[in-house]
Amino acid sequence: MKSRTIPLHRRRGGMAVAVVSAGLALLMGAVAVPSAVAAETDCSTVPWMDTGASSAERATALLDASSQHQKYRWLVEQPAVTPARTDWAPGRAGENPVVYPVQVPCTPTIVYTDGPEAVRSAGVTDFPSQLALASTWDLDLAYDKGVQQAEEAFAKRKNLILAPGIASGRTPLAGRTPEYFGEDSLLSGLLGAESIEGIESSGKVISDVKHYLANEQELDRQTSSSNMDERTLREVYALPYEIAVKRSDPESVMCAFNQVNGVYICESPLMKDVLKADNGFEGFIMSDFGSVHSTAASLMNGLDQELNRPIYFTPEKLDAALAAGEITQERIDEAAFTVVKSYIDGGLFDHPLPAIAATEASTPSGEAVALRIAEEGSVLLKNDGVLPLAATEGQTIALIGPTASSTPTTVSGQPVSAISVCSLTLRFNPAAPPRNTLPCEDVVSAETALTERAAEVGASVVWNNGQDLQSAAAAAASADVAVVVGYQRMGEFSDIPDLHLQGGGDALIQAVEQANPNTVVVLQTGSAVEMPWLGGVQAVLETWYGGEQQGPAIASLLFGDTAPTGKLPMTFPRSTADLPTQTSAQYPGIFSDGSTTRPAGTTEIRQVLYSEGLEVGYKWYQAQGIDPLFAFGHGLTYTTFAYDKVQVTPKSTDGAKEIRISFRVTNTGDRAGTETAQAYVALPGSTGAPGTRLVGWQKVTLQPGEHANVTIALSPEDLADLHLLEYWNTEAGDWSTAAGTYGVAVGGSSDVDVSTSFAIK
């Protein structure tokens, strides 16, 4: 519920900071001028530009007009997207330069861009992290964000976005946790699908879903093997991709760096057998930057395009592999056709990029979406009544912590400010300081927004950077309420060593809460954190990486102008000792000598044992009887809710017909609020499925004392496509529905007991 809106703060025209990833930097150099041949051709006369024909007909016509080496161009990103360029430097020392003929006329210039959370370019909206988006549990908002992101990408002269990212949240220590949608397959898959639909809705930009498959840690991501049984692979790690593919229609998927069961994903049969054949993916599979390790094995197992410049899919290597019988002409044609058809289906042939990239691509609608994600994705973890703030004239709010302000504070030799927690980080060199994935050029800090909001009621805000604990405690003691902001920076290229706040955050919070009985903690993190200070504070608000609108969102939530509605998309453990990865063999993985350190002078692959199997995320805590700090799905607001009258119809079914889970939700508090009501099902014991699984949710907004009858319907299509009640039957090699009793639990988080059941005969 919103009683007012904090104004959007925009200050465009300041210093622009270009942010690109290592691979993307090479990619950006691939933009070429239009082909001279194309300039002399009337493109309305070539059959592949006939918009009245189907995409398959157009792609076939183009390839029929192509030479063998012109077909090869589509199998590598840079030759595919820069039709006039003909030569590339050798892929490896001692190899020949890579030379292609000019592409057939009337093919588009295409520009790929990284950007799960936002387009990684100056002059764009800095959206909050994907984990914040996941915390909204709002599929429409995921779609809206995808729409805005695509509009900005096209304006910046980019028309393929390497996004969204999907993982399974195996460990909260994984560096790219904030880049994904959390630990549940259904939530991740559906949010991913809506993101894809939004990105591709304009018909001018296409998405790329990444990183397939079991890419669950940054440590040795290029030299590690994720080792698991088939059921775990299907039910945990492949399932969110299957859901995303079935509930959208992505034009591309990216295979990951790592191995699965000893085979690099980009040359694994899993691509063609699971993703393409079983899941029905019809777009093209591209590699990640440098994740190709072979020519024949990669191509024949389903890889359609090598990302960046030609290394393994060069004309020379493809010709040699074809002559040796290691690859087939049919597979070459199939890969080229799939890439071209996807480009046509995505509108890239029919909507040329702007001649000049816009300096400013962010729009008021994009900024409004960023604010909505920051507000609705923040999760109120604890509140003993201090929130919403009831500041009045003359009162003082002590705001403490370096990331609460835009003024940089030196922490461990590095500048830290609100910009530091705008987005996740990149750290190419472990010795170098982390830097943001986004430019973060228009970040509004909590200090700015809270100061403005407090002034409306005559209150004041005093900021202390928190680096001197005695000074911070004194500031807190002299204030009516203390808001202390803790942070944790993480991102690509490295995992975090623990789940503690960084920059001395735990000690800072303890010093502040001991000085002021009204202490509120605001967390700006990319993952779960331990909270040794939890019992001494009155409220905890998790805001993740809030993007450019972090400050207005925090101010609106703390003052109650917007009531919190976020729900956790991941479990917060009490400590790392409670994680599913209990042994070094599980994480970070070991080598042949049993150690966690690679033997000197070797290139040995780290072996990561997924022996926890299906017990990932909240299913682990349920199966092991471990009480987490905060359960998956948990999130408070400024009122309370009660659930009752749970029933399921029909009580007995065949597992293929619609199942309806109905219950009543009542607002038992004294102000309006929104609850995300969740439904979980426990499979029969014969399946060996641990705990319960999320099968649906519904948002409901209620006035004080009001109730609503909620029904979560599991349609036949849902039951089949999403495998809501199925398990992977290893013996049958397929999904199966077991006969028996299915328990049902409903509530505001996964930490609810089964209250009714139904049977499948």
Buried (B, 14 or more C-beta within 10 A) or exposed (E): BEEEEBEBBBEEEEEEBEBBBEBBEBBBEBBBEBBEBBEEBEEEEBBBBEEEBEBEBBBBBBBEEBEBBBBBBBBBBBBBBBBBBBEBEBBEEEEEEBEBBBBBBBBBBBBBBBBBBBBBBBBBBBBBBBBBBBBBBBBEBBBBBBBBBBBBBBBBBBBBBBBBBBBBBBBBBBBBBBBBBBBBBBBBBBBBBBBBBBBBBBEBBBBBBBBBBBBBBBBBBBBBBBBBBEBBBBBBBBBBBBBBBBBBBBBBBBBBBBBBBEBBBBBBEBBBEBBBEBBEBBBBBBBBBBBBBBBBBBBBBBBBBBBBBBBBBBBBBBBBBBEEEBBBEEBBBBBBBBBBBBBBBBBBBBBEBEEEBBEBBBBEEBBBBBBBBBBBBBBBBBBEEBBBBEBEEEBBBBBBBBBBBBEBBEBEEEEBBBBBBBBBBBBEEEEEBBBBBBBBBBBBBBBBBBBBBBEEBEBBBBBBBBBEBEBBBBBBEEBBBBBBBBBBBBBBBBBBEEBBBBBBBBBBBBBBBBBBEBBBBBBBBBBBBBBBBBEBBBBBBBBBBBBBBBBBBBBBBBBBBBBBBBBBBBBBBBEBEBBBBBEBBBBBBBBEEEEEEBEEEEEEBBBBBBBBBBBBBBBBBBBBEBEBBBBBBBBBBBBBBEBEBBBBEEEEBEBEEBBBBBBBBBBEBEBBBBBBBBBBBBBBEEBEBBBBBBBBBBBBBBEEEEBBEBEBEBBEEBBBBBBBBBBBBEEEEEBBBBEBBBBBBBBBBBBBEBBBBBBBE
